Amino acid sequence: MLNVVYQDLLGHYNPQQQKQLRFQQREWLKKRDVKLKTIWADVNALRAKGEFVPQDDRMFAYGKEATLVEERVLELISELEKVE
């Protein structure tokens, strides 16, 4: 979903706006990666020790990850609505 909205928005922008959006997306991806490391830290620590990782812990991590991406999708949709 993220890529679909991102590509749609790019298609509505002129070259300068596309360049700016690409920069913003790359910055968001960097921040996302840092946040994902934090989100998955507990799960990965258990795995590294060879310990059991409760299903709930994984579900919470996946949920937080999905929320993070959903927020970005909604930001891009908001921008898309301005240009359509």
C-alpha positions, 0 to 999 in steps of 0.5 A: 500500500505504501508503494502504491500511494507513493508512486501515485503521488510521484505521478502527480508531481513535477520533477522538482516536487518528485525530487523533494518527495524522494528525499523525504521518503528516504529520510522517512525510511531511515527513521523507520529503520531506527524505530523498527530496531527499537520495536523488535529489540526485545524479540530479537534479544530473546531470539539471540539468547535462544529463548522462547519468543511469546506469540504475543510479543511478536504480534505486538511488534508486528502491530507497531510496525504496521501502525508506523507504515500506516501513518506514513501512508496516511501522510502521503494520501493527505498530500495526494488529496491536495493535488488531485 
